[in-house]
Amino acid sequence: MATEPRDQERNRFTARAARYARVGTDLSGVAARIAAARLMGRELDAQKTAIDIADALGGLKGPLMKVAQLLSTIPDAVPPEYAEALSNLQSNAPPMGWAFVKRRMMAELGPGWEKRFRSFDREPAAAASLGQVHRATGLDGRALAVKLQYPDMESAVEADLAQFQVLLALHKRMRPAIDTTEVAHEVGARLREELDYRREARHAALYRLILSGETDIRVPEVVEALSTGRLITMGWLEGRPMLAFRDHDQDARNHLAATMFRAWWHPFARFGVIHGDPHLGNYTVFEEEGAPGGINLLDYGCIRIFPPAFVAGVIALYRGLRAGNEDEVVAAYEVWGFRGLSRELIETLNIWARFIYGPLLEDRTRAIAEGVSAAEYGRREAFTVARRLKELGPVKVPREFVFMDRAALGLGGVFIHLRAELNFHRLFEEAIADFDVTALAQRQHAALAGVGLDGLGLDGVRLMTGEAVADVAPGGAEEADAGAGGPAAG
C-alpha cells in the first residue's frame, strides 16, 4: 500500500508559535493588569479592559475573530463590555495573492490544475477568516465557486483556541458567573470541523437532501472531482446581498424573512440539523423577473447536528412556556443539560428563554423586536441575565446551547434589517407540525448515512429518544480530521 505524502501544513509547532507571538504578549499584558487589580483589591475599568482586549485581537485575523464574534452572542460568556467591543471586530482578512492561489491549487489538484477549468479568476470574489473564494468556469461551461483554505490554518486554529482559553480565563477572574467549559469544547469542535472541506461537502449534500422540496431555497452542488480537504468547488449561485433588499416593499421583505425562517428551522425540526452561522455573508438573494425569489445558502462549514432528544427539549420548552407549565419547562432545561436547577436559576433562564421564544409564543403578525438595532438585539436581556447569574454563582452552559443561541440571534438580526412583520408563531408551528422524536431519529440517521456523515465524528453524538436508537459515530469531533468554509469563504 502506498504511503501518503506527509502533510506539510498539519498543525505545525513553528506555525503555532508564530501565531502565539503575534497576540499572546498583548493578551498576557491585559491578564497581568487584571491579576494586579484583584491582588490590590481595586475595581477594574471593564470598558477599558474590553477595549484593550479588542485591540489585542484586532491585529490578528483568522479563526480567533470567529471565536470572538461568537462569544459576543452568548449571555455572559464574556462581560457586556467585551461583547460590544468584540462584536465590532471585522472578520474579513485581506485576500492572499495569486502566488498563493497557484501554490494551493497545484498542491490540491496537481501541476496541470489550470487545464481542469475553462477560466479561473485571479482576484477572489470573497475573502474571510479561513479561506477565499474565486469564481471559475468548468470545462462543461458551468459557473463555479472555488474556495481555497489559507495556509497553516490548522496550526492557526490550535493556536487561537489556546488564546480563546486565555480570554475565558480573563473573564473568570473578573466575573465568574458562567462556567464556560462546555462552551470552549463546543467552539473548539466546530472550528476543527470547519477546517475539513470534505466534511463541508457532505454538509452541503445533507442540505440539498433536506431542502430538496424547497423552491425558494437553493443549495449549491459540490463538484467532487475538483474538491479536496482544503479545496471545495461548488456550483456558483447568482444572487445579490440581503441588505440590497431593505428598501423593497413589505411583501418582498416578508417573503425573504419567511424563507430564511424555513431555511433554519425546517432542518432543525425535521432532521436535528442547524446552520450555526447565519450572518449576512453566508447567503444571497436570487431574483425572478426583477423581484426577490428566494435565498441562496452558500456556506456549510459551521453545521451543528443535534441529538434528537435535544430537539425534543427545544420544542418542549416552547410548549411549556406557551402553556405556563413549569414542570415541562424544567424538564426541557434538564434535557438541554442544565443541572442544579434552583427556582432562582429557572427564573433567570426563563428571562432569556422568553426573549428567544417571545415572537414564537404570540399568535399575531409582529416585528421580531421593536426599537432596537440588529447589533443591539438581545443585549439588554443578556445584561439582565448576567446580573442575575452573578448572584447565583457559576452556571455551566451546555454545549448545545452555543449554536442554538447563535442561530436565534443571527436570524433575529436579519429580520430587523429587513423590517419584517410576520406571524412567527404560525411559521414555527408549521415547522414542528407532527413532530415525533423517534421519527426524527430515524430520518436523521438515514440522511446522515446517505451523505456519508455517519462516521465522521459528530461529537460522538448518539441518536436518542430518551434511549439510544443508533450510534452516529464512534469518536468525537476532536478525533475527526480538521476542517472548513464555503463559497462565502468561511
C-alpha positions in Angstrom: 0.0 0.0 0.0 1.4 3.4 -1.0 2.5 5.7 1.8 0.6 9.0 1.8 2.8 12.1 1.5 3.5 13.9 4.7 1.0 16.8 5.3 3.3 19.9 5.5 0.5 22.0 6.9 -0.8 19.8 9.6 -0.7 21.6 13.0 3.0 22.6 13.0 4.6 23.8 16.2 6.5 26.5 14.4 3.4 27.9 12.8 1.6 27.8 16.2 4.5 29.5 17.9 4.5 32.4 15.4 0.7 32.8 15.9 1.1 32.9 19.7 3.8 35.6 19.4 1.5 37.9 17.4 -1.2 38.2 20.0 -0.1 36.4 23.2 2.0 39.3 24.5 -0.8 41.8 24.4 -3.4 39.4 26.0 -0.9 38.4 28.6 -0.4 42.1 29.5 -4.2 42.5 29.9 -4.2 39.4 32.1 -1.4 40.8 34.3 -3.3 44.0 34.8 -6.4 42.2 35.9 -4.4 40.0 38.3 -2.7 43.0 39.8 -6.0 44.8 40.3 -7.6 41.8 42.0 -4.5 41.5 44.3 -4.7 45.2 45.3 -8.5 45.0 45.7 -9.1 47.6 43.0 -12.1 47.7 40.8 -11.1 47.2 37.2 -12.4 49.5 34.4 -14.3 46.9 32.4 -14.8 49.2 29.5 -11.1 50.0 29.2 -10.2 46.3 29.6 -12.6 45.4 26.8 -11.0 47.9 24.5 -7.6 46.6 25.4 -8.7 43.0 24.6 -10.3 44.1 21.3 -7.0 46.0 20.4 -5.0 42.8 21.2 -7.2 40.7 19.0 -7.8 43.3 16.3 -4.5 42.8 14.6 -5.0 39.0 14.3 -7.3 38.0 11.5 -8.5 34.4 11.2 -10.1 31.8 13.5 -9.9 33.9 16.6 -12.1 36.5 15.0 -14.8 33.9 14.5 -14.4 32.9 18.2 -14.6 36.4 19.4 -17.7 37.3 17.4 -19.4 34.0 18.5 -18.7 34.9 22.2 -20.4 38.2 21.8 -23.7 36.5 21.2 -23.8 34.3 24.4 -25.2 35.9 27.5 -22.3 36.5 29.9 -19.9 34.2 28.2 -17.9 37.4 28.3 -18.9 40.7 30.1 -21.3 43.0 28.2 -18.4 45.4 27.6 -16.4 42.7 25.9 -19.4 41.7 23.8 -19.8 45.2 22.5 -16.1 45.6 21.7 -15.8 42.1 20.1 -19.0 42.4 18.0 -17.3 45.4 16.2 -14.3 43.4 15.1 -14.1 42.6 11.4 -13.5 39.0 10.4 -12.7 39.7 6.8 -9.0 39.1 6.1 -7.1 40.6 3.2 -7.1 38.1 0.3 -4.0 36.1 -0.5 -2.2 36.9 -3.8 -2.0 34.9 -7.0 1.2 33.2 -6.0 -0.6 31.6 -3.0 -3.5 30.7 -5.2 -1.3 28.9 -7.7 0.6 27.0 -4.9 -2.7 25.9 -3.2 -4.3 24.8 -6.5 -1.2 22.9 -7.5 -0.9 21.2 -4.1 -4.6 20.1 -4.2 -5.2 19.3 -7.9 -1.7 18.8 -9.3 0.5 20.7 -11.7 -2.0 20.7 -14.5 -4.8 22.2 -12.4 -5.5 25.2 -14.8 -6.4 22.7 -17.6 -9.3 21.5 -15.5 -11.1 24.9 -15.8 -12.1 26.8 -18.8 -11.4 30.0 -16.9 -10.3 30.9 -13.3 -10.5 34.5 -11.9 -7.2 35.7 -10.4 -8.9 38.1 -8.0 -11.1 36.4 -5.3 -14.8 37.1 -5.2 -14.8 36.9 -1.4 -12.2 36.6 1.4 -12.8 35.8 5.1 -11.2 34.3 8.1 -10.4 30.7 6.9 -10.3 30.9 3.1 -11.1 32.8 0.0 -13.4 32.1 -3.0 -12.6 32.5 -6.6 -15.1 32.5 -9.5 -14.3 30.0 -12.2 -15.8 28.2 -15.2 -15.8 24.5 -15.6 -14.9 22.6 -18.7 -18.6 22.0 -19.2 -19.3 25.7 -19.1 -20.8 25.7 -15.6 -20.1 28.7 -13.3 -18.2 27.6 -10.3 -17.2 28.9 -6.8 -13.8 27.6 -5.8 -12.8 28.0 -2.2 -9.2 27.7 -1.1 -8.2 27.4 2.5 -5.4 29.8 3.7 -2.0 28.2 4.5 -1.4 26.8 8.0 -5.0 27.1 9.1 -4.9 24.0 11.3 -1.9 25.5 13.2 -3.7 28.8 13.4 -6.9 27.2 14.8 -5.0 25.3 17.5 -3.0 28.5 18.5 -6.2 30.6 18.5 -8.1 28.1 20.6 -5.3 28.4 23.2 -5.7 32.2 23.2 -9.5 31.6 23.4 -8.8 29.8 26.7 -6.9 32.9 27.9 -9.8 35.1 27.0 -12.2 32.9 29.0 -9.8 32.9 31.9 -9.7 36.7 32.0 -13.5 36.7 32.3 -13.5 34.1 35.0 -11.1 36.3 37.1 -13.4 39.3 36.6 -16.9 37.9 36.9 -17.2 34.1 37.3 -21.0 33.8 36.6 -20.7 31.4 33.7 -18.7 28.1 33.6 -17.6 28.2 30.0 -16.1 24.7 30.0 -18.7 23.3 27.6 -18.7 26.5 25.5 -15.0 26.0 25.0 -15.4 22.4 23.9 -18.2 23.3 21.5 -16.3 26.1 19.9 -13.2 24.0 19.5 -15.1 21.1 18.0 -16.9 23.3 15.4 -13.7 25.2 14.4 -11.8 22.0 13.9 -14.7 20.7 11.7 -14.6 23.9 9.7 -11.1 23.1 8.5 -12.2 19.9 6.8 -13.6 20.8 3.3 -14.5 17.2 2.7 -16.8 17.3 5.6 -18.3 20.6 4.4 -19.0 18.9 1.0 -21.1 16.3 2.9 -22.8 19.1 4.9 -23.8 20.7 1.5 -25.1 17.3 0.3 -27.1 17.0 3.5 -28.8 20.3 3.0 -29.5 19.5 -0.7 -31.3 16.4 0.6 -33.1 18.2 3.4 -34.2 21.2 1.4 -34.9 19.3 -1.9 -38.6 20.2 -1.8 -38.0 24.0 -1.2 -38.2 26.0 -4.4 -37.3 29.3 -2.6 -34.1 28.0 -1.1 -31.1 27.0 -3.2 -28.1 24.9 -2.2 -25.0 24.6 -4.4 -23.9 21.3 -5.8 -20.4 20.2 -4.9 -18.0 19.2 -7.8 -16.3 16.2 -6.1 -13.6 15.9 -8.8 -12.4 19.4 -8.0 -12.6 19.2 -4.2 -10.2 18.0 -1.6 -9.7 18.5 2.2 -8.5 22.1 1.7 -10.3 23.0 -1.6 -14.0 22.9 -2.3 -15.6 23.6 -5.6 -19.4 24.2 -5.9 -21.8 25.5 -8.5 -21.9 29.3 -8.4 -25.3 30.6 -7.2 -26.0 34.0 -8.7 -27.5 36.5 -6.2 -27.4 39.9 -4.5 -26.7 40.7 -0.8 -29.7 40.6 1.5 -29.2 44.2 2.5 -29.8 45.3 -1.1 -33.5 44.5 -0.5 -34.0 46.5 2.7 -36.0 49.2 0.8 -38.2 46.8 -1.2 -41.9 46.7 -0.3 -43.2 44.9 2.8 -44.4 41.8 1.0 -41.0 41.3 -0.6 -39.1 41.7 2.7 -41.6 39.4 4.5 -41.1 36.8 1.8 -37.3 36.8 2.3 -37.7 36.7 6.1 -40.2 33.8 6.0 -37.8 31.9 3.6 -34.9 32.5 6.0 -37.0 31.2 8.9 -37.8 28.0 7.0 -34.2 27.6 5.9 -33.1 27.4 9.5 -36.0 25.8 11.4 -37.2 23.2 9.0 -33.8 21.3 9.0 -33.7 21.6 12.8 -37.3 20.4 13.5 -37.2 17.6 10.9 -33.6 16.4 10.9 -32.0 17.9 14.1 -29.6 20.0 11.9 -29.0 23.7 12.1 -26.8 26.2 10.2 -24.8 27.7 13.0 -23.6 30.9 11.3 -26.5 32.9 9.9 -24.5 36.1 9.2 -25.1 38.3 6.1 -22.2 36.9 4.1 -23.5 33.4 4.2 -26.4 33.9 1.9 -27.6 35.9 -1.1 -30.9 36.6 -2.7 -31.8 35.3 -6.2 -34.3 37.2 -8.3 -37.1 36.1 -10.6 -38.5 38.7 -13.1 -36.9 41.5 -11.1 -38.3 40.5 -7.7 -36.7 38.6 -4.9 -37.4 35.0 -5.5 -35.6 33.3 -2.6 -32.2 32.8 -0.9 -29.0 31.0 -1.8 -27.4 29.2 1.2 -23.6 29.5 0.5 -21.5 28.2 3.4 -21.7 24.8 5.1 -18.6 24.8 7.3 -20.5 25.6 10.5 -23.3 23.0 10.7 -24.5 21.7 14.0 -26.1 18.2 14.3 -28.0 17.6 17.5 -29.3 14.5 19.3 -33.0 14.2 18.6 -33.6 14.3 22.4 -32.2 17.9 22.4 -34.5 18.9 19.6 -37.4 17.5 21.6 -36.2 19.6 24.6 -36.3 22.8 22.5 -39.9 22.1 21.4 -40.9 21.1 24.9 -39.6 24.4 26.3 -41.6 26.3 23.7 -44.7 24.4 24.6 -44.1 24.7 28.3 -43.6 28.4 28.1 -46.7 28.8 25.9 -48.9 26.8 28.3 -47.3 28.2 31.5 -46.4 24.6 32.5 -43.4 24.9 34.9 -42.8 21.2 35.1 -42.4 21.0 31.3 -40.1 24.0 31.3 -37.8 22.5 34.0 -37.8 19.1 32.2 -36.8 20.8 29.0 -33.8 22.6 30.7 -32.7 19.3 32.1 -32.8 17.7 28.6 -30.7 20.6 27.4 -28.1 19.7 30.0 -28.6 22.3 32.7 -28.1 20.9 36.2 -28.7 22.1 39.8 -31.9 24.0 38.8 -32.9 26.1 41.7 -36.0 28.2 41.4 -33.8 31.3 41.1 -31.8 29.8 38.3 -35.0 28.6 36.5 -36.4 32.2 36.7 -33.1 33.6 35.3 -33.1 31.1 32.4 -36.7 32.0 31.7 -35.7 35.6 31.1 -33.5 34.5 28.2 -36.0 31.8 27.0 -38.9 34.3 26.9 -36.8 36.7 24.9 -35.7 34.0 22.4 -39.1 32.4 22.2 -41.2 35.5 22.6 -42.0 36.1 18.9 -42.9 32.4 18.6 -45.4 32.5 21.5 -47.6 35.3 20.2 -50.2 34.3 17.6 -50.1 37.6 15.7 -48.2 39.4 13.0 -45.4 41.4 14.5 -41.8 42.6 14.2 -39.2 40.3 15.8 -38.3 43.3 18.1 -39.2 46.9 18.4 -36.8 49.9 19.0 -33.5 48.0 18.8 -30.9 47.7 16.0 -29.6 44.4 14.8 -26.4 44.9 16.7 -28.3 45.6 20.0 -30.7 42.7 19.6 -30.6 40.7 22.8 -28.1 42.9 24.5 -30.4 44.2 27.2 -31.8 40.8 28.1 -28.2 39.3 28.2 -27.2 42.1 30.6 -30.2 41.2 32.9 -29.3 37.5 32.8 -25.7 38.2 33.5 -26.5 40.3 36.5 -28.8 37.6 37.9 -26.3 34.9 37.3 -23.6 36.7 39.2 -25.8 36.4 42.3 -26.3 32.7 41.8 -22.7 31.6 41.2 -21.1 29.8 38.3 -23.6 28.1 35.9 -22.3 25.6 33.4 -23.8 26.3 29.9 -24.5 23.1 27.9 -22.5 23.0 24.7 -25.6 22.6 22.5 -26.8 26.0 23.7 -24.0 27.8 21.9 -25.1 27.5 18.3 -28.8 27.4 19.0 -28.3 30.8 20.6 -26.1 32.0 17.8 -28.7 31.0 15.2 -31.6 32.7 17.1 -29.7 36.0 17.5 -28.4 35.9 13.9 -31.8 35.3 12.4 -33.3 38.0 14.6 -30.7 40.4 13.3 -31.7 39.6 9.7 -35.4 40.1 10.4 -34.6 43.5 12.0 -32.5 44.5 8.9 -35.5 43.6 6.7 -38.0 45.3 9.0 -40.0 42.1 8.5 -43.5 41.7 10.0 -44.6 38.1 10.2 -46.6 35.7 12.4 -43.6 33.9 13.7 -45.8 31.7 15.9 -47.5 30.1 12.8 -44.2 29.7 11.0 -42.8 27.8 13.9 -46.0 25.7 14.4 -45.7 24.8 10.7 -42.0 23.8 11.2 -42.8 21.5 14.2 -46.1 20.1 12.9 -46.4 16.3 13.6 -43.1 16.4 15.5 -42.1 12.9 16.7 -38.7 12.3 18.2 -38.5 8.7 17.1 -39.3 9.6 13.5 -36.7 12.4 13.7 -34.1 10.0 14.9 -34.8 7.6 12.1 -34.9 10.4 9.5 -31.7 11.9 10.8 -29.8 8.6 10.8 -30.9 7.8 7.2 -29.9 11.3 6.0 -26.5 11.3 7.6 -25.7 7.8 6.4 -26.9 8.8 2.9 -24.4 11.6 2.6 -21.5 9.8 4.3 -21.6 11.7 7.6 -22.4 8.8 9.9 -18.8 8.0 10.6 -17.2 11.5 10.7 -17.2 12.4 14.4 -20.3 14.4 15.3 -19.1 14.7 18.9 -19.8 11.0 19.5 -23.5 12.0 19.3 -26.0 9.2 19.9 -29.4 9.4 18.2 -31.6 9.5 21.3 -35.3 9.4 22.0 -34.6 9.1 25.7 -32.7 5.9 25.0 -30.1 5.2 22.3 -31.5 4.3 18.9 -28.3 4.1 16.9 -24.7 5.2 17.1 -23.9 8.0 14.7 -20.2 8.0 15.2 -17.5 6.2 17.2 -15.5 9.3 18.2 -15.8 12.9 19.0 -15.3 15.8 16.6 -11.9 16.4 18.2 -10.9 13.0 16.7 -12.1 13.8 13.2 -9.8 15.3 10.6 -9.6 19.0 10.9 -11.9 21.4 8.5 -14.0 24.4 6.7 -15.6 27.5 5.0 -17.9 27.6 2.0 -18.5 29.7 -1.1 -18.9 32.5 1.4 -15.3 31.9 2.4 -15.9 30.8 5.9 
